[in-house]
Amino acid sequence: MLDYAALSQRIAALTEGETDMVALMATLACEVHHSDARFNWTGFYRVTAPEMLKIGPYQGGHGCLVIPFSRGVCGACARSGQAQLVADVHAFADHIACSSSTLSELVLPVRNRDGQLIAVFDIDSDLADAFTATDRDELQAILDRTFAKDLT
């Protein structure tokens, strides 16, 4: 089981005083990706236009460059503002296969201090049913703490 307390402390120490959104995303993607072998692709899709996500800092193989809010697991998270915990991506009707090896996915909303959606945080796994409610809740708390500041 991932030690979320230690991960949270590392991220807080590494990002203390940082307000640059890209720097925060890059650091968080790296720390989360390397914290658990279940995580095959870990990264951000940023809101760059109305109803549009564009790839941001990530770890792993290539990701999709652009994802509309109307498509896929990331789009569902952006549309609803709710975490998407998908045990089997093949059972998700509108899944976008950026990588054919992905079997399960966790996507979390990323909001700024004003509560505005600025990105989604996407974690893919080559394992089926890799994510738990604890993963969802602990990672959401880390995101909320990290991005709840004035960002540049």
PyMOL commands that set and color helices and strands:
alter all, ss='L'
color gray80, all
select helices_A, chain A and resi 4-15+21-33+72-80+89-91+133-147
alter helices_A, ss='H'
color red, helices_A
select strands_A, chain A and resi 41-49+52-59+66-68+84-86+104-111+117-125
alter strands_A, ss='S'
color yellow, strands_A
deselect
rebuild
show_as cartoon
